[in-house]
Amino acid sequence: MRGIVFGLILVLGLTLSILSLRPGGLRRQLRMAARRLRIVLVLGGIYFVGSLIIRLVFPNGPASDYGPPALATVLAVIFVYAGRDPVMPPDTSQPAR
């Protein structure tokens, strides 16, 4: 039990240290993580409903075999595109040369 608690504390500490080193600081990185979690939840719901529809409409055949993996692949590509970090505005604190 102590090992599990120690491992969770270690993972939390490593996560916070890695996120705080990235550009934009810890607050921005946690906002990006929350944004990606919302995207994953929406895409997971779409997968669940799409898989259910595929299984109900096509109970047998290649569509029921290859439909859910194809849907998962399409949703993974959508996540890679939608989960990117937004473009950071240029740093205006430095005067232009």
Buried (B, 14 or more C-beta within 10 A) or exposed (E): EEEEEEEEEEEEEEEEEEBEEEEEEBEBBBEBEEBBEEBBEBBEEBBEEBBEEBEEEEEEEEBBEEBBEEBBEBBEEBBEEEBEEEEEEEEEEEEEE
